[in-house]
């Protein structure tokens, strides 16, 4: 079985959204293993990491092992998305094995990333959930491939609303942005015209 992965932002020495990451780890371990636990905070604190700037913490784990790595975070610039249809792709848990997503990503052509369409509905890019703006309100697909921690945080804080979004619905939005554990909601917004077939 593939191992699992958490990518966690550490900003100026502070672990970001640890509660949501821990919840996902607990949910994952409970789904695949009996009585397995992992205390993310304790695992991360075993290793020294830089106390200034943004650090990407990568935790690779299964029922009996945990590997923690740190790197300086350098965001990818993603301004254009290509719609890629794949009705078979399934990624409800954050598996370290991303071969199905990587195969879809190979179809991006000249775009910076892909936006996966499953059963006629918008899901995620290859690395992030997506949020769409209509006027002053922000929406996110009701059925993403992966329920990300930043997405969960924004939903709980009332900054996002879940919505079924089809390809035909895209023209009803003013803009979009990608969000994940390291791409904050303050990241760049782009027009929906940057999403193409």
C-alpha positions as semicolon CSV with decimal commas, in nm:
position;residue;x (nm);y (nm);z (nm)
1;X;0,000;0,000;0,000
2;X;0,118;0,351;-0,072
3;X;0,232;0,567;0,213
4;X;0,053;0,891;0,293
5;X;0,170;1,249;0,279
6;X;0,106;1,576;0,457
7;X;0,252;1,902;0,326
8;X;0,245;2,160;0,602
9;X;0,338;2,528;0,603
10;X;0,558;2,658;0,882
11;X;0,571;3,038;0,889
12;X;0,826;3,209;1,114
13;X;0,849;2,896;1,324
14;X;0,471;2,851;1,363
15;X;0,305;2,538;1,225
16;X;0,004;2,648;1,021
17;X;-0,343;2,484;1,049
18;X;-0,205;2,193;1,253
19;X;-0,554;2,103;1,378
20;X;-0,681;2,037;1,025
21;X;-0,369;1,840;0,928
22;X;-0,394;1,628;1,242
23;X;-0,762;1,560;1,172
24;X;-0,680;1,438;0,820
25;X;-0,399;1,214;0,948
26;X;-0,630;1,067;1,213
27;X;-0,903;1,008;0,955
28;X;-0,658;0,843;0,714
29;X;-0,500;0,614;0,973
30;X;-0,843;0,515;1,103
31;X;-0,955;0,424;0,750
32;X;-0,656;0,202;0,670
33;X;-0,508;0,073;0,995
34;X;-0,636;-0,043;1,333
35;X;-0,509;0,146;1,638
36;X;-0,238;0,338;1,449
37;X;-0,172;0,694;1,562
38;X;0,062;0,977;1,470
39;X;0,112;1,296;1,669
40;X;0,214;1,543;1,398
41;X;0,329;1,812;1,640
42;X;0,558;1,571;1,825
43;X;0,693;1,428;1,497
44;X;0,774;1,773;1,355
45;X;0,929;1,902;1,679
46;X;1,184;1,618;1,677
47;X;1,368;1,795;1,395
48;X;1,523;2,142;1,381
49;X;1,376;2,375;1,121
50;X;1,434;2,734;1,017
51;X;1,248;2,984;1,234
52;X;1,212;3,262;0,977
53;X;1,021;3,278;0,650
54;X;0,803;3,004;0,504
55;X;0,918;2,644;0,528
56;X;0,750;2,348;0,359
57;X;0,729;2,052;0,594
58;X;0,672;1,717;0,423
59;X;0,554;1,430;0,644
60;X;0,554;1,086;0,482
61;X;0,388;0,822;0,697
62;X;0,208;0,491;0,734
63;X;0,102;0,279;1,032
64;X;0,453;0,223;1,161
65;X;0,684;0,489;1,018
66;X;0,710;0,864;0,982
67;X;0,964;1,062;0,781
68;X;0,984;1,442;0,814
69;X;1,158;1,669;0,563
70;X;1,190;2,047;0,543
71;X;1,258;2,272;0,246
72;X;1,237;2,641;0,165
73;X;0,901;2,706;0,004
74;X;0,911;2,833;-0,354
75;X;0,559;2,860;-0,499
76;X;0,495;2,754;-0,857
77;X;0,353;3,033;-1,071
78;X;0,024;2,900;-1,210
79;X;-0,166;3,147;-1,427
80;X;-0,331;2,917;-1,680
81;X;-0,525;2,592;-1,642
82;X;-0,625;2,330;-1,896
83;X;-0,945;2,132;-1,838
84;X;-0,869;1,759;-1,835
85;X;-1,155;1,512;-1,811
86;X;-1,098;1,196;-1,610
87;X;-1,396;1,010;-1,467
88;X;-1,185;0,734;-1,312
89;X;-0,943;0,938;-1,104
90;X;-0,984;0,890;-0,729
91;X;-0,779;1,062;-0,458
92;X;-0,987;1,087;-0,138
93;X;-0,679;1,037;0,082
94;X;-0,347;1,215;0,041
95;X;-0,149;0,921;-0,094
96;X;0,220;0,968;-0,160
97;X;0,157;0,781;-0,488
98;X;0,023;1,049;-0,723
99;X;0,067;0,853;-1,047
100;X;-0,295;0,905;-1,165
101;X;-0,270;1,280;-1,105
102;X;0,072;1,295;-1,268
103;X;-0,067;1,114;-1,574
104;X;-0,344;1,374;-1,598
105;X;-0,088;1,653;-1,553
106;X;0,102;1,523;-1,855
107;X;-0,194;1,642;-2,065
108;X;-0,153;2,009;-1,968
109;X;-0,005;2,115;-2,301
110;X;0,105;2,481;-2,284
111;X;-0,092;2,556;-1,967
112;X;0,077;2,590;-1,629
113;X;-0,142;2,325;-1,466
114;X;-0,460;2,124;-1,518
115;X;-0,811;2,148;-1,377
116;X;-0,958;1,801;-1,348
117;X;-1,319;1,744;-1,456
118;X;-1,483;1,432;-1,315
119;X;-1,833;1,325;-1,418
120;X;-1,893;1,667;-1,567
121;X;-1,796;1,859;-1,252
122;X;-1,492;2,068;-1,167
123;X;-1,269;1,915;-0,896
124;X;-0,907;2,024;-0,833
125;X;-0,586;2,122;-1,005
126;X;-0,293;1,882;-0,982
127;X;-0,165;2,046;-0,663
128;X;-0,450;2,245;-0,513
129;X;-0,817;2,295;-0,450
130;X;-0,978;2,580;-0,640
131;X;-1,199;2,870;-0,536
132;X;-1,415;3,076;-0,773
133;X;-1,530;3,434;-0,715
134;X;-1,874;3,560;-0,814
135;X;-1,905;3,921;-0,710
136;X;-1,791;3,936;-0,347
137;X;-1,855;3,567;-0,271
138;X;-1,621;3,273;-0,309
139;X;-1,722;2,917;-0,396
140;X;-1,540;2,585;-0,412
141;X;-1,643;2,256;-0,574
142;X;-1,862;2,045;-0,347
143;X;-1,681;1,724;-0,450
144;X;-1,307;1,789;-0,480
145;X;-1,064;1,505;-0,537
146;X;-0,903;1,583;-0,201
147;X;-1,055;1,779;0,084
148;X;-0,759;2,004;0,154
149;X;-0,675;2,157;0,489
150;X;-0,683;2,519;0,366
151;X;-1,019;2,450;0,199
152;X;-1,154;2,303;0,523
153;X;-1,029;2,600;0,724
154;X;-1,187;2,852;0,485
155;X;-1,518;2,663;0,483
156;X;-1,530;2,651;0,862
157;X;-1,456;3,024;0,879
158;X;-1,734;3,109;0,632
159;X;-1,500;3,240;0,363
160;X;-1,595;2,971;0,111
161;X;-1,924;2,805;0,015
162;X;-1,948;2,461;-0,144
163;X;-2,120;2,444;-0,481
164;X;-2,160;2,190;-0,762
165;X;-1,969;2,352;-1,049
166;X;-1,982;2,223;-1,406
167;X;-1,766;2,330;-1,699
168;X;-2,060;2,534;-1,832
169;X;-2,082;2,719;-1,499
170;X;-1,731;2,862;-1,533
171;X;-1,847;3,163;-1,735
172;X;-2,067;3,271;-1,443
173;X;-1,762;3,343;-1,227
174;X;-1,539;3,649;-1,227
175;X;-1,213;3,489;-1,121
176;X;-1,043;3,200;-0,948
177;X;-0,752;3,120;-0,723
178;X;-0,578;2,801;-0,619
179;X;-0,552;2,712;-0,251
180;X;-0,362;2,448;-0,057
181;X;-0,166;2,418;0,266
182;X;0,104;2,646;0,129
183;X;-0,104;2,861;-0,109
184;X;-0,295;3,096;0,118
185;X;-0,626;3,258;0,028
186;X;-0,430;3,579;-0,027
187;X;-0,260;3,421;-0,330
188;X;-0,313;3,562;-0,678
189;X;-0,651;3,571;-0,849
190;X;-0,686;3,509;-1,222
191;X;-0,976;3,551;-1,469
192;X;-1,173;3,240;-1,564
193;X;-1,072;3,310;-1,924
194;X;-0,735;3,160;-1,820
195;X;-0,907;2,820;-1,798
196;X;-0,934;2,650;-2,137
197;X;-0,983;2,314;-2,307
